[in-house]
Amino acid sequence: MAPTAAAKAAATKVHLDESTAVDEAPAPKLKPKKGETIQQLKNRLRNEAEREVLNTHKDEVVTITQAKYDAHGLEYIRRLTEEEKAAKQIEEYFKQFPELRDHFNTPLVVALAQQ
């Protein structure tokens, strides 16, 4: 009678001692958002990491990008940061509604804006 697959597997099983044991993968600390697949989570985390690096080295990225655009005769227009976008939008609101400026020039608002 031929041995079963389970018997063959048991006969060829290699027992690892503690020095060669393979650690289990650590449990994920970040869980996918509702409706997000594991691949989407990986993509989101990779994109966040890339943004962190780009934000850290923003000046260098802008310099290199400008050089590449210049080499091809193109005009480089730098994207605004979130803070610059917010400041621009606030200024547009102040132009549209000048009376708002008085409400935002209180000492508390000025102190918070300087932080």
N, CA and C atoms as an extended XYZ file, in Angstrom:
345
Properties=species:S:1:pos:R:3:atomname:S:1:resname:S:1:resid:I:1 pbc="F F F"
N         0.832       -1.172        0.000 N   MET     1
C         0.000        0.000        0.000 CA  MET     1
C         0.884        1.246        0.000 C   MET     1
N         0.567        2.236       -0.835 N   ALA     2
C         1.367        3.449       -0.973 CA  ALA     2
C         1.084        4.382        0.198 C   ALA     2
N         2.129        5.081        0.675 N   PRO     3
C         1.914        6.010        1.792 CA  PRO     3
C         1.061        7.199        1.340 C   PRO     3
N         0.296        7.734        2.257 N   THR     4
C        -0.555        8.885        1.950 CA  THR     4
C         0.282       10.154        1.897 C   THR     4
N        -0.307       11.189        1.380 N   ALA     5
C         0.394       12.474        1.281 CA  ALA     5
C         0.753       12.995        2.661 C   ALA     5
N        -0.130       12.789        3.635 N   ALA     6
C         0.142       13.254        4.993 CA  ALA     6
C         1.316       12.506        5.593 C   ALA     6
N         1.409       11.215        5.308 N   ALA     7
C         2.510       10.415        5.838 CA  ALA     7
C         3.828       10.856        5.218 C   ALA     7
N         3.811       11.156        3.905 N   LYS     8
C         5.025       11.632        3.238 CA  LYS     8
C         5.473       12.970        3.820 C   LYS     8
N         4.528       13.857        4.041 N   ALA     9
C         4.857       15.172        4.583 CA  ALA     9
C         5.425       15.055        5.980 C   ALA     9
N         4.868       14.159        6.797 N   ALA    10
C         5.354       13.976        8.163 CA  ALA    10
C         6.748       13.377        8.155 C   ALA    10
N         7.032       12.487        7.204 N   ALA    11
C         8.336       11.843        7.136 CA  ALA    11
C         9.418       12.816        6.694 C   ALA    11
N         9.076       13.786        5.862 N   THR    12
C        10.080       14.711        5.335 CA  THR    12
C        10.120       16.038        6.083 C   THR    12
N         9.320       16.167        7.113 N   LYS    13
C         9.241       17.430        7.849 CA  LYS    13
C        10.559       17.700        8.577 C   LYS    13
N        11.071       18.887        8.431 N   VAL    14
C        12.314       19.284        9.091 CA  VAL    14
C        11.948       20.111       10.310 C   VAL    14
N        12.488       19.730       11.442 N   HIS    15
C        12.231       20.482       12.664 CA  HIS    15
C        13.309       21.546       12.821 C   HIS    15
N        12.886       22.772       12.985 N   LEU    16
C        13.817       23.884       13.148 CA  LEU    16
C        14.097       24.085       14.620 C   LEU    16
N        15.368       24.276       14.952 N   ASP    17
C        15.657       24.627       16.339 CA  ASP    17
C        15.420       26.120       16.517 C   ASP    17
N        15.587       26.624       17.722 N   GLU    18
C        15.257       28.021       18.014 CA  GLU    18
C        16.113       29.008       17.238 C   GLU    18
N        17.352       28.644       16.912 N   SER    19
C        18.230       29.586       16.219 CA  SER    19
C        17.838       29.767       14.753 C   SER    19
N        17.159       28.797       14.161 N   THR    20
C        16.776       28.923       12.759 CA  THR    20
C        15.280       29.105       12.577 C   THR    20
N        14.563       29.281       13.665 N   ALA    21
C        13.113       29.440       13.569 CA  ALA    21
C        12.781       30.737       12.839 C   ALA    21
N        11.764       30.681       12.049 N   VAL    22
C        11.323       31.849       11.291 CA  VAL    22
C        10.300       32.597       12.129 C   VAL    22
N        10.547       33.894       12.319 N   ASP    23
C         9.597       34.699       13.083 CA  ASP    23
C         8.336       34.907       12.266 C   ASP    23
N         7.223       34.965       12.976 N   GLU    24
C         5.972       35.278       12.303 CA  GLU    24
C         5.978       36.758       11.944 C   GLU    24
N         5.249       37.091       10.923 N   ALA    25
C         5.148       38.495       10.517 CA  ALA    25
C         4.465       39.283       11.626 C   ALA    25
N         4.977       40.469       11.936 N   PRO    26
C         4.344       41.265       12.993 CA  PRO    26
C         2.934       41.673       12.585 C   PRO    26
N         2.097       41.790       13.572 N   ALA    27
C         0.717       42.200       13.308 CA  ALA    27
C         0.721       43.636       12.792 C   ALA    27
N        -0.080       43.937       11.796 N   PRO    28
C        -0.094       45.307       11.262 CA  PRO    28
C        -0.617       46.292       12.293 C   PRO    28
N         0.075       47.409       12.388 N   LYS    29
C        -0.340       48.446       13.330 CA  LYS    29
C        -1.418       49.323       12.713 C   LYS    29
N        -1.357       49.468       11.405 N   LEU    30
C        -2.347       50.272       10.696 CA  LEU    30
C        -3.327       49.343       10.009 C   LEU    30
N        -4.573       49.537       10.258 N   LYS    31
C        -5.583       48.722        9.589 CA  LYS    31
C        -6.122       49.511        8.401 C   LYS    31
N        -6.525       48.804        7.364 N   PRO    32
C        -7.115       49.507        6.221 CA  PRO    32
C        -8.367       50.263        6.642 C   PRO    32
N        -8.575       51.386        5.977 N   LYS    33
C        -9.797       52.144        6.222 CA  LYS    33
C       -10.979       51.324        5.727 C   LYS    33
N       -12.156       51.697        6.158 N   LYS    34
C       -13.353       50.954        5.771 CA  LYS    34
C       -13.474       50.927        4.247 C   LYS    34
N       -13.585       49.732        3.706 N   GLY    35
C       -13.714       49.571        2.265 CA  GLY    35
C       -12.386       49.607        1.521 C   GLY    35
N       -11.267       49.728        2.238 N   GLU    36
C        -9.955       49.817        1.607 CA  GLU    36
C        -9.317       48.431        1.589 C   GLU    36
N        -8.793       48.028        0.446 N   THR    37
C        -8.126       46.735        0.343 CA  THR    37
C        -6.701       46.858        0.869 C   THR    37
N        -6.058       45.706        1.059 N   ILE    38
C        -4.665       45.707        1.522 CA  ILE    38
C        -3.781       46.424        0.505 C   ILE    38
N        -4.024       46.197       -0.787 N   GLN    39
C        -3.222       46.862       -1.817 CA  GLN    39
C        -3.416       48.371       -1.773 C   GLN    39
N        -4.645       48.813       -1.552 N   GLN    40
C        -4.896       50.250       -1.443 CA  GLN    40
C        -4.196       50.824       -0.216 C   GLN    40
N        -4.175       50.065        0.883 N   LEU    41
C        -3.457       50.503        2.083 CA  LEU    41
C        -1.972       50.646        1.780 C   LEU    41
N        -1.400       49.655        1.090 N   LYS    42
C         0.023       49.718        0.731 CA  LYS    42
C         0.302       50.945       -0.136 C   LYS    42
N        -0.565       51.182       -1.118 N   ASN    43
C        -0.386       52.343       -1.997 CA  ASN    43
C        -0.475       53.642       -1.209 C   ASN    43
N        -1.443       53.724       -0.291 N   ARG    44
C        -1.616       54.937        0.509 CA  ARG    44
C        -0.389       55.185        1.380 C   ARG    44
N         0.124       54.132        2.006 N   LEU    45
C         1.300       54.286        2.864 CA  LEU    45
C         2.525       54.679        2.046 C   LEU    45
N         2.680       54.076        0.848 N   ARG    46
C         3.811       54.437       -0.007 CA  ARG    46
C         3.709       55.895       -0.435 C   ARG    46
N         2.506       56.334       -0.801 N   ASN    47
C         2.310       57.725       -1.209 CA  ASN    47
C         2.591       58.685       -0.061 C   ASN    47
N         2.174       58.320        1.163 N   GLU    48
C         2.459       59.165        2.325 CA  GLU    48
C         3.960       59.279        2.546 C   GLU    48
N         4.675       58.159        2.407 N   ALA    49
C         6.129       58.177        2.588 CA  ALA    49
C         6.794       59.042        1.520 C   ALA    49
N         6.335       58.916        0.274 N   GLU    50
C         6.900       59.735       -0.801 CA  GLU    50
C         6.650       61.217       -0.554 C   GLU    50
N         5.450       61.559       -0.080 N   ARG    51
C         5.149       62.968        0.223 CA  ARG    51
C         6.039       63.489        1.343 C   ARG    51
N         6.288       62.655        2.370 N   GLU    52
C         7.156       63.087        3.468 CA  GLU    52
C         8.557       63.392        2.955 C   GLU    52
N         9.081       62.525        2.093 N   VAL    53
C        10.426       62.736        1.546 CA  VAL    53
C        10.443       63.982        0.671 C   VAL    53
N         9.425       64.133       -0.180 N   LEU    54
C         9.374       65.313       -1.048 CA  LEU    54
C         9.261       66.593       -0.239 C   LEU    54
N         8.459       66.572        0.818 N   ASN    55
C         8.316       67.767        1.650 CA  ASN    55
C         9.604       68.079        2.390 C   ASN    55
N        10.336       67.046        2.801 N   THR    56
C        11.598       67.249        3.505 CA  THR    56
C        12.643       67.867        2.580 C   THR    56
N        12.664       67.436        1.335 N   HIS    57
C        13.671       67.893        0.371 CA  HIS    57
C        13.039       68.749       -0.721 C   HIS    57
N        12.051       69.542       -0.349 N   LYS    58
C        11.266       70.332       -1.308 CA  LYS    58
C        12.152       71.261       -2.149 C   LYS    58
N        13.079       71.961       -1.504 N   ASP    59
C        13.932       72.908       -2.236 CA  ASP    59
C        14.759       72.200       -3.300 C   ASP    59
N        15.307       71.039       -2.940 N   GLU    60
C        16.119       70.277       -3.885 CA  GLU    60
C        15.264       69.777       -5.057 C   GLU    60
N        14.062       69.317       -4.761 N   VAL    61
C        13.150       68.840       -5.808 CA  VAL    61
C        12.809       69.979       -6.763 C   VAL    61
N        12.528       71.159       -6.220 N   VAL    62
C        12.174       72.311       -7.051 CA  VAL    62
C        13.353       72.697       -7.940 C   VAL    62
N        14.557       72.712       -7.387 N   THR    63
C        15.750       73.082       -8.156 CA  THR    63
C        15.979       72.116       -9.317 C   THR    63
N        15.905       70.822       -9.040 N   ILE    64
C        16.124       69.816      -10.080 CA  ILE    64
C        15.024       69.888      -11.134 C   ILE    64
N        13.791       70.057      -10.693 N   THR    65
C        12.669       70.130      -11.627 CA  THR    65
C        12.793       71.355      -12.523 C   THR    65
N        13.178       72.497      -11.944 N   GLN    66
C        13.363       73.710      -12.747 CA  GLN    66
C        14.443       73.501      -13.800 C   GLN    66
N        15.533       72.839      -13.424 N   ALA    67
C        16.612       72.589      -14.374 CA  ALA    67
C        16.131       71.707      -15.528 C   ALA    67
N        15.350       70.685      -15.217 N   LYS    68
C        14.830       69.797      -16.262 CA  LYS    68
C        13.853       70.537      -17.182 C   LYS    68
N        13.003       71.372      -16.607 N   TYR    69
C        12.064       72.156      -17.423 CA  TYR    69
C        12.833       73.124      -18.319 C   TYR    69
N        13.849       73.799      -17.748 N   ASP    70
C        14.644       74.754      -18.522 CA  ASP    70
C        15.347       74.066      -19.689 C   ASP    70
N        15.828       72.849      -19.469 N   ALA    71
C        16.522       72.115      -20.522 CA  ALA    71
C        15.603       71.832      -21.708 C   ALA    71
N        14.312       71.761      -21.454 N   HIS    72
C        13.346       71.497      -22.523 CA  HIS    72
C        12.581       72.745      -22.935 C   HIS    72
N        12.994       73.899      -22.418 N   GLY    73
C        12.358       75.150      -22.799 CA  GLY    73
C        10.962       75.334      -22.234 C   GLY    73
N        10.684       74.722      -21.093 N   LEU    74
C         9.369       74.830      -20.466 CA  LEU    74
C         9.437       75.705      -19.229 C   LEU    74
N         8.294       76.274      -18.877 N   GLU    75
C         8.222       77.108      -17.675 CA  GLU    75
C         7.716       76.252      -16.519 C   GLU    75
N         8.451       76.240      -15.419 N   TYR    76
C         8.047       75.461      -14.244 CA  TYR    76
C         7.267       76.350      -13.289 C   TYR    76
N         6.070       75.912      -12.941 N   ILE    77
C         5.262       76.619      -11.951 CA  ILE    77
C         5.133       75.698      -10.752 C   ILE    77
N         5.741       76.114       -9.656 N   ARG    78
C         5.769       75.289       -8.450 CA  ARG    78
C         4.384       75.189       -7.836 C   ARG    78
N         4.041       73.982       -7.377 N   ARG    79
C         2.771       73.794       -6.681 CA  ARG    79
C         2.856       74.420       -5.304 C   ARG    79
N         1.757       74.994       -4.870 N   LEU    80
C         1.718       75.607       -3.549 CA  LEU    80
C         1.581       74.535       -2.477 C   LEU    80
N         2.185       74.794       -1.322 N   THR    81
C         2.001       73.901       -0.185 CA  THR    81
C         0.617       74.142        0.397 C   THR    81
N         0.196       73.273        1.281 N   GLU    82
C        -1.127       73.426        1.899 CA  GLU    82
C        -1.220       74.752        2.656 C   GLU    82
N        -0.139       75.141        3.336 N   GLU    83
C        -0.135       76.396        4.084 CA  GLU    83
C        -0.243       77.588        3.144 C   GLU    83
N         0.485       77.521        2.017 N   GLU    84
C         0.432       78.611        1.043 CA  GLU    84
C        -0.948       78.713        0.400 C   GLU    84
N        -1.565       77.555        0.129 N   LYS    85
C        -2.920       77.562       -0.427 CA  LYS    85
C        -3.896       78.200        0.547 C   LYS    85
N        -3.771       77.844        1.830 N   ALA    86
C        -4.675       78.395        2.844 CA  ALA    86
C        -4.484       79.900        2.973 C   ALA    86
N        -3.219       80.362        3.002 N   ALA    87
C        -2.949       81.793        3.117 CA  ALA    87
C        -3.498       82.551        1.905 C   ALA    87
N        -3.349       81.971        0.727 N   LYS    88
C        -3.863       82.603       -0.492 CA  LYS    88
C        -5.388       82.694       -0.453 C   LYS    88
N        -6.025       81.632        0.005 N   GLN    89
C        -7.484       81.628        0.082 CA  GLN    89
C        -7.986       82.645        1.101 C   GLN    89
N        -7.289       82.762        2.230 N   ILE    90
C        -7.675       83.747        3.248 CA  ILE    90
C        -7.552       85.158        2.690 C   ILE    90
N        -6.456       85.438        1.975 N   GLU    91
C        -6.289       86.762        1.375 CA  GLU    91
C        -7.391       87.059        0.359 C   GLU    91
N        -7.785       86.044       -0.401 N   GLU    92
C        -8.880       86.244       -1.358 CA  GLU    92
C       -10.180       86.566       -0.632 C   GLU    92
N       -10.413       85.888        0.498 N   TYR    93
C       -11.616       86.185        1.291 CA  TYR    93
C       -11.561       87.598        1.852 C   TYR    93
N       -10.379       88.024        2.309 N   PHE    94
C       -10.242       89.380        2.843 CA  PHE    94
C       -10.486       90.427        1.754 C   PHE    94
N       -10.057       90.147        0.519 N   LYS    95
C       -10.323       91.078       -0.580 CA  LYS    95
C       -11.811       91.128       -0.894 C   LYS    95
N       -12.433       89.959       -0.832 N   GLN    96
C       -13.857       89.880       -1.143 CA  GLN    96
C       -14.717       90.463       -0.020 C   GLN    96
N       -14.293       90.225        1.232 N   PHE    97
C       -15.043       90.695        2.402 CA  PHE    97
C       -14.093       91.455        3.332 C   PHE    97
N       -13.799       92.732        3.070 N   PRO    98
C       -12.821       93.482        3.867 CA  PRO    98
C       -13.196       93.594        5.345 C   PRO    98
N       -14.479       93.537        5.658 N   GLU    99
C       -14.891       93.663        7.058 CA  GLU    99
C       -14.445       92.459        7.898 C   GLU    99
N       -14.110       91.352        7.255 N   LEU   100
C       -13.652       90.176        8.003 CA  LEU   100
C       -12.275       90.392        8.623 C   LEU   100
N       -11.466       91.218        7.971 N   ARG   101
C       -10.102       91.429        8.464 CA  ARG   101
C       -10.104       91.936        9.903 C   ARG   101
N       -11.049       92.795       10.258 N   ASP   102
C       -11.116       93.321       11.623 CA  ASP   102
C       -11.406       92.217       12.635 C   ASP   102
N       -12.194       91.245       12.238 N   HIS   103
C       -12.530       90.149       13.150 CA  HIS   103
C       -11.343       89.224       13.396 C   HIS   103
N       -10.421       89.165       12.435 N   PHE   104
C        -9.291       88.257       12.565 CA  PHE   104
C        -8.020       88.943       13.042 C   PHE   104
N        -8.069       90.212       13.339 N   ASN   105
C        -6.904       90.925       13.849 CA  ASN   105
C        -6.924       91.048       15.363 C   ASN   105
N        -7.676       90.214       16.029 N   THR   106
C        -7.697       90.233       17.491 CA  THR   106
C        -6.385       89.654       17.996 C   THR   106
N        -5.952       90.013       19.209 N   PRO   107
C        -4.682       89.502       19.734 CA  PRO   107
C        -4.614       87.973       19.777 C   PRO   107
N        -5.721       87.314       20.102 N   LEU   108
C        -5.719       85.857       20.174 CA  LEU   108
C        -5.480       85.234       18.803 C   LEU   108
N        -6.155       85.730       17.792 N   VAL   109
C        -6.003       85.183       16.441 CA  VAL   109
C        -4.600       85.450       15.916 C   VAL   109
N        -4.074       86.628       16.174 N   VAL   110
C        -2.719       86.966       15.725 CA  VAL   110
C        -1.707       86.053       16.406 C   VAL   110
N        -1.875       85.804       17.706 N   ALA   111
C        -0.957       84.926       18.440 CA  ALA   111
C        -1.026       83.498       17.905 C   ALA   111
N        -2.219       83.017       17.609 N   LEU   112
C        -2.364       81.666       17.067 CA  LEU   112
C        -1.755       81.559       15.677 C   LEU   112
N        -1.881       82.597       14.881 N   ALA   113
C        -1.340       82.580       13.524 CA  ALA   113
C         0.184       82.574       13.518 C   ALA   113
N         0.799       83.138       14.549 N   GLN   114
C         2.258       83.218       14.606 CA  GLN   114
C         2.894       81.934       15.111 C   GLN   114
N         2.109       81.025       15.622 N   GLN   115
C         2.675       79.769       16.150 CA  GLN   115
C         3.111       78.856       15.057 C   GLN   115
